Amino acid sequence: MLLRLKALILYLFRKLNFLGIMRTIFYDKWYVRALKIENHLSSNGWIYLGAGKDRRVWKRGNVVLKIAYVESGILANKCEHQIYRQSLGKETKYAPCRLISENILMMRSVRELNNLSLEDELLIPNWAYELNDGSQVGIDRNGKIMAYDYAEETANFNSKQFYNF
């Protein structure tokens, strides 16, 4: 009986790449750090909105936190921060944000544009449909349409050299 159980466990470890998964979960510093932050957020009134491929999003009031849990999420946070800073002083179309730490980006919340009528759809500016990652735009508290997920709006998004600022 014990031999069969041992054989089954070994089979599952190999088949499911269990050690690789466990290594990622328990030893990846960004994932572990994100879990600690998210535990703190959930116990302090923040609402979990959802996750993308690299970051999870939390909201409280008029503020959104994008918590990176992998290296590419950290790069996305830095990229959005840099794009917003480069747009200052111009007619900006990007939601204001600030890099809190390496893996946390704080952004002003926008109301998503869901289930729009054709009439309302026509009010969305052309630039919103030209965003590299799709038209992820919303309306800010002043009624202005702003992009809220714009990490891929630079030609250098996939270049680590871009993030050495």
N, C-alpha and C positions, 0 to 999 in steps of 0.2 A: 504494500500500500504506500509506504513512504517513498519507495523507489519510483513508483508511478507519479506521485505528486512532484517529486524532484524533476523528473523528466518533463512533465507538463510545464513546470515553471521555466525550465531552461528553453523549452520550445517557444513559449510565449515571449521570453526575453529576446530571443533571436528574431522571431517572426514580427514582432511589433516594434523592434528597435527600442525597447524599453529603456535601456541604459542611455541612449542618445537623448530620448525625451526627458528623462530624469535629470541628466546633466544640464540640459537647456533650462529646465524649470528651476533647479536648485542652485546652479552655479553661475548662471548668467547674471551679472550684477545689475543690469538694467531691468531685467524682468523682476528680480527680487526687490529692487528699489521701487519699481512701479507698484507692486503688490502692497508694500508698506504704505506708500503714499495713498493708494486707493482705499485701504482700510481706514486711514485717518480721515479721508474725505467723506466716505460713506457714514462715518459716525459723527460727522459735523454738519450734516444737512445738505451735502452736495448730492445732486441727482446724476446718475449714470445715464448718458444719452446713447452711447453705442461705441463701436470700434471699427476702425479701418484696418488695413493690413499691417500698419506700423504703430498706431497710436490708439488710445482709448480717450473718450471725451466725457468730461464731467461739467455740470452747470450748477451755478447758484446765483440767483438774481440776474444781473446783466453781464455776468462774467462766465467764460468758458475756459476750462483748463484742458489742454491736450497733453496727455501723459504718454511719452514714448516708452515702449517696453522692449524695443530692439534698436540696434545701431542705426538702421535706416530711418527709424522714427525720429531719432535725435537729429539726424541730418535734415529731415523734413522740417522739424521745428526751427532749426537754425536758418534754413532757407526761407521760410515764411517770415521770420523776423527780419532777415536781411532785405527781402523784397519790400516789406512794409517800410523799413527805414529809408530805402532808396526812393520811395514814392513820396516821402514827406516834402511839403512845400509845393507839390503839384496837385492837380485834381486827382485824388487817389480813388481807386476802386477796390482797395483792399481793406478788410476789417482791421482796425488797430490792434496791435499785439505787442507783447513784451516777453522776452525770454527770462523766465524766473530762475531756472537752473538748466543744466545741460539737457535734462529730459522733460522739462515742464515749460510749456508755452501758454501764457495767459492771453486770451483774446476777448475783445468785446463781443457779446452775443448778438446775433442777428436772428430774425424770425425767418424760418425757411419758407420758400415759395412752393407750396404743395397744392395740387388739385386746382390749378388756376383755370379760369375761363379763358376762352380764346381772346377776348377783349383785354384781359389782364396780361396774358402771355405776350401780346404785342407791345406792352410797355417796357418789357425787359430789353435793355440795350444790346446791340449786336456783339459788343466785346464779351458779354457773358457767355455767348455760345462759342466763342473762340478760345476759351480757357482750355489748356492742355488736358486737364483731368475732368472735363465735363463742366456743365454750367452749375457749379456749386455756389450759388449766390442766395442772398437773403436780404431782408430789409432791416436797416438799423433803426434805432429809436428816433432818428430824425426823418425817417421815410426815404432814406437814400439806399439804393441797391449797392450791395458790397459783396465781394467774393470772400468766402470764409474758409476755403480749402484751396490754397494756391501755391503749395510747395513746388509743384512741377512747372511753374511759370517762367523758369529760367532755362536757358539752353545748357547751363552748367549743372543742372540738378544731379546728374549722375557722376559728376566729377568731384572727388573729395577735395581737390584744390580750391574749389569755390568756398569751402567752409573754413578755410584758414584765414579768418579775418580777425 
